[in-house]
Amino acid sequence: MTAHSPIDATTYAELQEIMADEFAEIIDFFITDTESSLELLQHCVDTQDSAQVGTICHKLKSSSKIIGAFALADITHLLEGYKDHQDQPTAFLHITQMREEFVSVLAWLKQQPAIA
C-alpha cells in the first residue's frame, strides 16, 4: 500500500453498488452531516458536554465506516472516549485531527466520478 487513502476504495465501491440510485444522496448526507457534527462536537467539548460528544461520535464513527473512511472512524473513536475521561487538551487534539482527516476525505470524494 502506498500513501494513506482517506477512503477504502473497495468499501466505497461496494456501497455504491448496493445503494445504486440512493448512493449520491448517502454521500451528500455524509458530507453535510459530518460538517455539522464537527461544529457541534467543537461546541460540546468547549462546554464540556461529554455525554453529547459520545453520542455524536458514535453516530459519526458508524457513518464513516459505512463509506469506508476508516481513519476518520478511528479518530472519532478516540474522541468518543472523552465521555469517560473529559480530557480537554486531548479532545481538542482529536477534533483537529478529525477536521484534517475530513478534508482528506472530501478531497478524495471530489476526485470520484460525478455521482450527483
Secondary structure, 3 states (H helix, E strand, C coil): CCCCCCCCHHHHHHHHHHHHHHHHHHHHHHHHHHHHHHHHHHHHHHCCCHHHHHHHHHHHHHHHHHHCCHHHHHHHHHHHCHHHHCCHHHHHHHHHHHHHHHHHHHHHHHCCCCCC
